[in-house]
């Protein structure tokens, strides 16, 4: 699920800023941008993120700024001297005036390097606390979004249930239409001795059995109730299970549509499918 969390904390002479962004994804993909000084803690940071957020395309930005201007970097003095000597010597040979030689050397690779001194337990504890707070902020963002989706899911399932209650009013009409259509077809055929009325009724019963949707309606009603039950449960993750239930709901709706033999029932089925598709679209985004 999407989400955003940002926390800024002051610890002694340092300002720690942690931003966590999450986009929808079926898998866990964590990208971390942090000061080189703290790279030794990257695995622990990743563990905190994945345990709390579980999945999603997650970007983590960590900044640590000292109020004294100490950015945990240092100059490689020996390399700086060698660069300066080589460049000065080359400029003299070429009779080239280089007034800003120092700034040029500072931009060369490995002249300015991170201070790789071991991180103290206090510094790590400060950073860890800020990361957890940022993740908790993002989690609250997700929860707020989830409540909105929950309301929408309940409404969509309610629409499907309401459509289900409308179907019986059209079932007798389709039976009458079937009988009339079969009789009209028989009348168009030039029969010398008429037809057997009993056999005709048997054929009607045969067609009615094939058109019967009682079981599908019962199962659809049960699946809808099961969906709402799981939706309202206190389980931590329920997205996959709800998706499985949606597949069963879709199967029953499709079967009703294939057996409908009624334009009125087909219209109800189309609306049911529309509501179900809107649920499925959002289910792909939740845990």
Rosetta blueprint (number, residue, H / E / L):
1 X L
2 X L
3 X E
4 X E
5 X E
6 X E
7 X E
8 X E
9 X E
10 X E
11 X E
12 X L
13 X L
14 X E
15 X E
16 X E
17 X E
18 X E
19 X E
20 X E
21 X E
22 X E
23 X E
24 X L
25 X L
26 X L
27 X L
28 X E
29 X E
30 X E
31 X E
32 X E
33 X E
34 X L
35 X L
36 X H
37 X H
38 X H
39 X H
40 X H
41 X H
42 X H
43 X H
44 X H
45 X H
46 X H
47 X H
48 X H
49 X H
50 X H
51 X H
52 X H
53 X H
54 X L
55 X L
56 X E
57 X E
58 X E
59 X E
60 X E
61 X E
62 X E
63 X E
64 X E
65 X E
66 X E
67 X L
68 X L
69 X L
70 X L
71 X L
72 X L
73 X E
74 X E
75 X E
76 X L
77 X H
78 X H
79 X H
80 X H
81 X H
82 X H
83 X H
84 X H
85 X H
86 X H
87 X H
88 X H
89 X H
90 X H
91 X H
92 X H
93 X H
94 X H
95 X L
96 X L
97 X L
98 X L
99 X L
100 X L
101 X H
102 X H
103 X H
104 X H
105 X H
106 X H
107 X L
108 X L
109 X L
110 X L
111 X L
112 X E
113 X E
114 X E
115 X L
116 X L
117 X L
118 X L
119 X L
120 X L
121 X H
122 X H
123 X H
124 X H
125 X H
126 X H
127 X H
128 X H
129 X H
130 X H
131 X H
132 X H
133 X H
134 X H
135 X H
136 X H
137 X H
138 X H
139 X H
140 X H
141 X H
142 X H
143 X H
144 X H
145 X H
146 X H
147 X H
148 X H
149 X H
150 X H
151 X H
152 X H
153 X H
154 X H
155 X H
156 X H
157 X H
158 X H
159 X H
160 X H
161 X H
162 X H
163 X H
164 X H
165 X H
166 X H
167 X H
168 X H
169 X H
170 X H
171 X H
172 X H
173 X H
174 X H
175 X H
176 X H
177 X H
178 X H
179 X H
180 X H
181 X H
182 X H
183 X H
184 X H
185 X H
186 X H
187 X H
188 X H
189 X L
190 X L
191 X L
192 X L
193 X L
194 X L
195 X L
196 X L
197 X H
198 X H
199 X H
200 X H
201 X H
202 X H
203 X H
204 X H
205 X H
206 X H
207 X H
208 X H
209 X H
210 X H
211 X H
212 X L
213 X L
214 X H
215 X H
216 X H
217 X H
218 X H
219 X H
220 X H
221 X H
222 X H
223 X H
224 X H
225 X H
226 X H
227 X H
228 X H
229 X H
230 X H
231 X H
232 X L
233 X L
234 X L
235 X L
236 X L
237 X L
238 X L
239 X H
240 X H
241 X H
242 X H
243 X H
244 X H
245 X H
246 X H
247 X H
248 X H
249 X H
250 X H
251 X H
252 X H
253 X H
254 X H
255 X H
256 X H
257 X H
258 X H
259 X H
260 X L
261 X L
262 X L
263 X H
264 X H
265 X H
266 X H
267 X H
268 X H
269 X H
270 X H
271 X H
272 X H
273 X H
274 X H
275 X H
276 X H
277 X H
278 X H
279 X H
280 X H
281 X H
282 X H
283 X H
284 X L
285 X L
286 X L
287 X L
